[in-house]
Amino acid sequence: MTKTLEFKPKLFSALKNYNRKSFTADLMAGIITGIVALPLAIAFGIASGVSPEKGIITAVVAGFIISALGGSKVQIGGPTGAFIVIVYAIIQQYGIQGLTIATLMAGVFLILLGVLRLGTIIKFIPYPIVVGFTSGIAVTIFTTQVKDLLGMQMGTVPSDFIEKWIAYGQNMTSIDPWSALLGIVSVIIIALTPQFSKKIPGSLIAIIVITITALLLKQYGGITTIETIGDRFNINSQLPDATVPVITWETIKKLAGPAMTIAVLGAIESLLSATVADGVIGDHHDSNTELIGQGIANIASPLFGGIPATGAIARTMTNINNGGRSPIAGIVHAVVLLLIFLFLMPLAQYIPMACLAGVLVVVSYGMSGWRSFLALMRNPKSDITVLVLTFLLTIIFDLTIAIEVGLICACLLFMRRMAETTDVHAVLNEIDLNEDADMERGNLEHLTIPKGVEVYEINGPYFFGAGNRFEDIMARYGKRPQVRIIRMRKVPFIDSTGLHNLENMCLMSQKEGITVVLSGVNPKVEEVLKRNNFNNLLGEENICNHIDLALARAKDIVNN
């Protein structure tokens, strides 16, 4: 039980040999990462359907906890683009109160995943599913930003993906040229910034340049059509008091699905980010501790009005590239955001909405993973099916359905592939002794199969699918044998379905007067067979260690 509840935040081990040099590096990395996180936190908050300060509150509260209690040295947590779609959908359907409760529940689910040591299992979610819903989210984010990017003067944007594009087509004449120009220039600035500056983020440069430009256009050009954050939201720079929502059993049942989606998505993204970070700094994160830290962060964040949070790959890499090597850098990043929130937040009201839309368009492009998507399209049809299905379900319906259906399809395809790894075939006339086999060879090169005896061989695990293959192969032979030898030398294990099929086949054979002899059963499989009374069903003498004993036993039966 002690192992199950093991919880070791990286902060504690990182502080053992901590010194001034390490703190200086973490301080600089934390400051730069905090500045990088600012425009993203605002943009993710607004795109998710909440006010801009809630995005920063999430980055402060969750970012601090993820660094302090997580299982990675350099993970930076906060709101991310992956959550925009699901958060927006929850708010539309259940309101802010529903989002708060769903995020709290997701936090509990994440803690349970960590406590039950399921962190490593999350990593085995098929890659086509991850790429499919990540690409789908990217397309959806881009779709939600078209209105603000082009400054369209239209009413409420439909929530449905197809209806959105129909509405955009019907309102193309309402595009504001000044907003569209600022939005496109924002994208260009962000795209070109890495060519001349590796330290200062392009999103920050774009926000500063475009905000000043918008103010000048309004002041001296008389341009009043450019919508800003202040035109849409009332900016509040005070930290809210923690409030616990009223939670009922009916609410829990209603929000269980969305909460699980938040938890699974958060777990996948945070562990992927931590794994990428490990490869860069040469460290190994504790996946279960990371999930517990993420869970605590997602319980704390909504209590202060925040939204779901997880590990952010872009901000984590910014932290690493600027020298961050301990959780202190992540804590500094949260403190920097808090100071900006308390003292500079009112300035955010002047940021044009078109500029924030430009930031998110670039984010969606980075998330799209189109190269990975195209590469997977060259894979087997089963992978392509899962990829395309998950992608389409994400953009047309929602992420909850996409993850559920994608996982079901992946599991079914996995089961089919596993079933295909087991080969069942008949051995005709004689057995080649030069193969690796379960026999006492002596000087012989082959063993002849006597008349009245059929030999079948199973290569691979004996579970679902193998029994049906047996029936198909046996149906090809017109004559009924007196003895059926089943070679199981290459069967590493047998499950309950395999046991059921094998038992049915033995019973059917006995009804037809056919004796079944098992050959080369390994100790583990033999133990399972004995526990299920196969020694009584077949007789001890009909379970043989190797093929020459099985053939000798078959000859005795045929001759008698």
Salt bridges, closest charged atoms under 4 A:
ASP148 OD1 - LYS147 NZ 3.90
ASP148 OD1 - ARG232 NH2 2.83
GLU227 OE1 - ARG232 NH2 2.85
GLU250 OE2 - LYS253 NZ 3.22
ASP278 OD2 - HIS285 ND1 2.57
ASP283 OD2 - LYS10 NZ 3.75
ASP283 OD1 - LYS73 NZ 3.96
ASP383 OD1 - ARG417 NH2 2.99
GLU420 OE2 - ARG416 NE 3.60
ASP423 OD2 - HIS425 ND1 2.95
GLU430 OE1 - HIS446 NE2 3.57
GLU435 OE1 - ARG489 NH2 3.72
ASP438 OD1 - ARG487 NH2 2.72
ASP438 OD1 - ARG489 NE 3.95
GLU440 OE2 - HIS546 NE2 3.09
GLU454 OE1 - ARG484 NE 3.64
GLU457 OE1 - ARG487 NH1 3.55
GLU457 OE2 - ARG489 NE 2.51
GLU526 OE2 - LYS530 NZ 3.59
GLU527 OE2 - ARG531 NH1 3.20
GLU541 OE2 - ARG553 NH2 3.84
ASP548 OD1 - HIS546 ND1 2.23
